[in-house]
Amino acid sequence: MLRRAAKSVQKIAEAIAATANCNVTIIDSNLVRIAGTGPYQEKIKDYTPEGSAFIKVLQNKKTIVIEEPGEEQTCFDCSERNHCIETYEICSPIIWNGEVMGVIGICAFDEEQKRYLQERKEQFLNFLGKMSQLLASKVGEIILFEEIETRNRELDAVIQNVNQGVICIDAQGRITHINEKAIDLLDLNHCIHDIKNTSINSIWDNPLILKAIEDRTDYFDQEEYYERQGYKKGFLTTAKIIYKEGNIAGVVSTFTDLDNIQKSAFRLREKNTDFTFNTLIGVSDALMQVKNRAIKVANFDSTVLIVGESGTGKEVFARAIHNASPRAEYPFVSINCSAIPESLLESELFGYEPGAFTGANKKGKIGKMELANKGTFFLDEIGDMPLFLQAKLLRVLQEKRVTKIGGLKSQKLDIRIIAATNKNLEELIEKRMFREDLYYRLNVIPLSLPSLDKRPEDVLVLAEYFLRLYNKRFKKSIKGFTEEAKDFLLKYSWPGNVRELENIIEYGINFAEGELIQLGDIRDRFRAFSYNQTKSLKERVKEYERETIEKYLERYGWSDEGKEKAAKDLGISRATLYRKLSQY
Ligand SMILES: Nc1ncnc2c1ncn2[C@@H]1O[C@H](COP(=O)(O)OP(=O)(O)OP(=O)(O)O)[C@@H](O)[C@H]1O
């Protein structure tokens, strides 16, 4: 420690030497001479003689006075005993935090100096004790300062390298720290004046960091919008107040680009459901025609309305369109209008401000439409949207702005809309259950997905595709299907379309024991096929489906939770279950 403060230690040694009119030497706890005056100056950095009195001072943490150097017992072990040039010496330990960090020695080299020290021995003992304390605290201070400097540099490196904007202000709102990322995010790169020490107000109108001071409250993950000279950006901000003795000393604010959060949230969420036109399987003309149309429209922002029976692939088409569009880097957010209770659908779509209604989350909520900003918003089962929301949705689509429930300010929206339904919207319009104006707004590019029974060429191609998919997922290596099983798959009417086919292949892979999936491995899934000969296949499947759903709901209960469990066990989405419930 003494070595780290060597320059200051030498200065203190010289000051003591001048006062005492003698020479001074200071050694550290490793017996290395750190400072010295007179003959000891040239011995700085050398080790002190072996067995010298310094070792005893270090060991015993006590001052030693050597009246007759070389003659006293203290000197008997010293390697320099016979060549000692000193005539008198006082050695005192330097103690810091209870540890000896070194020894300070005042030495006389002639009789005059000896007498001078001897006569003022008590005074010098006292003086040396004080000097040791001073030295210890000085060294401690230097080391503390060095450590603070190192921590500051580390902190600065962290602040500069985090992928978030960081701004620190003092209690008066003056910027004390701002990192490069913040400068980038706030578009301040071309600012000529130094931003540090200026008021935050001069670059940011009404920022959350100042609100934290006003409200004496920390803010966590708040949405905030920055606007300056035509440049606009949305952030997710956290502001933390720093207190000193109960008073606000400053605030540290960290903020992240809302766009990036959406992108990464989207990446995390969507990783496993990355559908592209390449993963849209099918060779039939009927499918290829819609696929080609979809590929053509993917590049443009036009609204798409996908119509098709349940399980025909409406959602995968929507995802493929999104992934092939310039919006692919941004979120694909979907909402199923029939799976969410009417009362919640509005807040799911538009979000709400803090305290908008009783029972609402205190922090408010971002609506799904806003979450989809810059990306694609998929409105599934649009035919099930209640009329009052249809009117609101229409307004949002017309104005391209959304207002949260309980909010006053509207937010600009840049989203592409893809809607889907398995209902006949024209019929719903006639029954006054769907707004005609909304229908025309959505039906810009209609895509009609053919049901699987209209494209038998796709059945085996899809079956092979799902076989590969689930082989990989379940680490199996089933090679294919027996002729009998293939024949059966081709004859079946597929009321549940591709989803049903997928479920059956997954089921078959679970039960197959040989290299090929046999009819016996999957027949159980078509139990309706084997009885009630007077009914058509479709009717029998429906009957079986109804019975199965009923059985599961009897088991789990008809509550929302029960329905969720039943849907999970049955391998269908909650939306499909609700639809089937109303159908049956
Ligand atoms: N052409 C296809 N290629 C590969 N997989 C497909 C295809 N069509 C549908 N699927 C699969 O079938 C299942 C059902 O598809 P999807 O959910 O898109 O249907 P949907 O029409 O939206 O159904 P619902 O109306 O019930 O919501 C999904 O697991 C999907 O992966």
The ligand as an SDF file (V2000), in Angstrom:
LIG
                    3D

 31 33  0  0  0  0  0  0  0  0999 V2000
  -50.0250  -25.9810  -46.1290 N   0  0  0  0  0  0  0  0  0  0  0  0
  -49.5960  -26.3220  -44.9180 C   0  0  0  0  0  0  0  0  0  0  0  0
  -48.3510  -26.7690  -44.7620 N   0  0  0  0  0  0  0  0  0  0  0  0
  -47.9040  -27.1380  -43.5420 C   0  0  0  0  0  0  0  0  0  0  0  0
  -48.6350  -27.1020  -42.4260 N   0  0  0  0  0  0  0  0  0  0  0  0
  -49.8870  -26.6570  -42.5250 C   0  0  0  0  0  0  0  0  0  0  0  0
  -50.4260  -26.2270  -43.7650 C   0  0  0  0  0  0  0  0  0  0  0  0
  -51.6930  -25.8440  -43.5570 N   0  0  0  0  0  0  0  0  0  0  0  0
  -51.9340  -26.0070  -42.2590 C   0  0  0  0  0  0  0  0  0  0  0  0
  -50.8600  -26.4980  -41.6230 N   0  0  0  0  0  0  0  0  0  0  0  0
  -50.7680  -26.8680  -40.2010 C   0  0  0  0  0  0  0  0  0  0  0  0
  -52.0740  -27.1570  -39.7640 O   0  0  0  0  0  0  0  0  0  0  0  0
  -52.3450  -26.5780  -38.5050 C   0  0  0  0  0  0  0  0  0  0  0  0
  -53.5300  -25.6390  -38.6130 C   0  0  0  0  0  0  0  0  0  0  0  0
  -53.1810  -24.4860  -39.3550 O   0  0  0  0  0  0  0  0  0  0  0  0
  -53.7250  -23.0430  -38.9820 P   0  0  0  0  0  0  0  0  0  0  0  0
  -53.7400  -22.8540  -37.5150 O   0  0  0  0  0  0  0  0  0  0  0  0
  -52.9990  -22.0760  -39.8110 O   0  0  0  0  0  0  0  0  0  0  0  0
  -55.2020  -23.1910  -39.4860 O   0  0  0  0  0  0  0  0  0  0  0  0
  -56.3870  -22.1470  -39.3800 P   0  0  0  0  0  0  0  0  0  0  0  0
  -57.0960  -22.1950  -40.6680 O   0  0  0  0  0  0  0  0  0  0  0  0
  -55.8620  -20.8300  -38.9220 O   0  0  0  0  0  0  0  0  0  0  0  0
  -57.2490  -22.8360  -38.2240 O   0  0  0  0  0  0  0  0  0  0  0  0
  -58.3340  -22.1800  -37.2400 P   0  0  0  0  0  0  0  0  0  0  0  0
  -59.3650  -21.5500  -38.1190 O   0  0  0  0  0  0  0  0  0  0  0  0
  -58.8410  -23.3540  -36.5000 O   0  0  0  0  0  0  0  0  0  0  0  0
  -57.5910  -21.1910  -36.3830 O   0  0  0  0  0  0  0  0  0  0  0  0
  -51.0990  -25.8790  -38.0580 C   0  0  0  0  0  0  0  0  0  0  0  0
  -50.4210  -26.6970  -37.1490 O   0  0  0  0  0  0  0  0  0  0  0  0
  -50.2880  -25.7320  -39.3260 C   0  0  0  0  0  0  0  0  0  0  0  0
  -48.9480  -25.8800  -39.0390 O   0  0  0  0  0  0  0  0  0  0  0  0
  1  2  1  0
  2  3  1  0
  2  7  2  0
  3  4  2  0
  4  5  1  0
  5  6  2  0
  6  7  1  0
  6 10  1  0
  7  8  1  0
  8  9  2  0
  9 10  1  0
 10 11  1  0
 11 12  1  0
 11 30  1  0
 12 13  1  0
 13 14  1  0
 13 28  1  0
 14 15  1  0
 15 16  1  0
 16 17  2  0
 16 18  1  0
 16 19  1  0
 19 20  1  0
 20 21  2  0
 20 22  1  0
 20 23  1  0
 23 24  1  0
 24 25  2  0
 24 26  1  0
 24 27  1  0
 28 29  1  0
 28 30  1  0
 30 31  1  0
M  END
$$$$
